[in-house]
Amino acid sequence: MNGNSGIQEMLFNLIKSKLAPNISFVHDLSELLGISYDSAYRRIRGQKDLTLEEVKKICEYYSISMDETLNFQSNNVSFTTLAIRKDGFTFENWLHSLLVEMKKIYECRNREIIYAAKDVPIFYYFEFPEIAAFKFFFWHKVLIPSGGYDHDHIILDVPGELFETGRKLLTCYTKIPVIEIWSEDTISSIIRQIDYCLESGFFFLNEDALKLCDVIAVWLNHVQSQAEHGYQYMHQRPAEGIENTYKLFHNEILVNDNTILVNTDGRKTAYLTYNVINQMITKNPLFCDQIENFLRNLMQKSTLISGTSAKERHHFFNSLHEKVKALRQRIERRG
């Protein structure tokens, strides 16, 4: 038995945990390293050490950090990114990649998402095509100005394939146990964006802005209903689910960014949002533990408004509806 077999075994076990059941690891490894099945088996069994070049290829191919594999304790944390780029990685590519990640989470036996939501979680935009279309316009006009989006005014319609991908993403999200931490500012971002588009002349008709107010109000009612039931379900579908799989907390001051921690079958992944929607992702155990400790401490300093907390829930959602009403009044004053 070689001296590196323990590390090699940890690396291979990590890879196997990520592979779909229908994928042959031996075949994958032999193709990647350009070796025979017998040579791949010898490496998997620890009878032959991997070379540094082979380790590099494996880690790059399977998006694995060696710090993560070795549980190396340092102040350096490795991240992968899920980001819209000028090299052709479009919003559509980004959304599809997010769907792939969400499906992996859904397929795990034990799974949980903790979401500190400075902004409305992106999954919810696809409850309503009007909200999805508005966000699609805003991101391309303001955040991705080189994205080739050629509409000068907001059209409350979104490409069918894009919306379908978003719906699949939302469907997966509603079937996973979720803890969300909101503040009264969670919907402020989309309200500010609508205000910005009004002032910039992006709305061809004020009626479209008013329509968005109507849809946001309906959406808030739906989220409130989810919190009351204690589980998520799709809008205009029967309210069915497993109780206590959706917990909503209200925090008055401390939700300063969009931070997501995912627990899947004993493994943790942290997602940090930057540049509004792009993601930095790490499985570094020490970093993920710090994120989880912060989020659970944040929950302790928050008010649980799902389940039986009817008074607190009613008060919180009333405050959000007041923000929407104030936006509606500003739109109506514009004539």
Sequence and secondary structure as in RCSB ss.txt:
>XXXX:A:sequence
MNGNSGIQEMLFNLIKSKLAPNISFVHDLSELLGISYDSAYRRIRGQKDLTLEEVKKICEYYSISMDETLNFQSN
NVSFTTLAIRKDGFTFENWLHSLLVEMKKIYECRNREIIYAAKDVPIFYYFEFPEIAAFKFFFWHKVLIPSGGYD
HDHIILDVPGELFETGRKLLTCYTKIPVIEIWSEDTISSIIRQIDYCLESGFFFLNEDALKLCDVIAVWLNHVQS
QAEHGYQYMHQRPAEGIENTYKLFHNEILVNDNTILVNTDGRKTAYLTYNVINQMITKNPLFCDQIENFLRNLMQ
KSTLISGTSAKERHHFFNSLHEKVKALRQRIERRG
>XXXX:A:secstr
  TTHHHHHHHHHHHHHHS TT  HHHHHHHHHT  HHHHHHHHTTSS   HHHHHHHHHHTT  HHHHHT  SS
    EEE   TTS  HHHHHHHHHHHHHHHHHSSSEEEEEEESS  GGGGGGSHHHHHHHHHHIIIII TTS   
 SS  S   HHHHHHHHHHHHHHHTS EEEEE TTTTHHHHHHHHHHHHTT  S HHHHHHHHHHHHHHHHHHHH
HHHHTS   TTS     TTSEEEEE SS   S EEEEEETTEEEEEEEETTTEEEEE  HHHHHHHHHHHHHHHH
TSEE STT HHHHHHHHHHHHHHHHHHHHHHHHT 
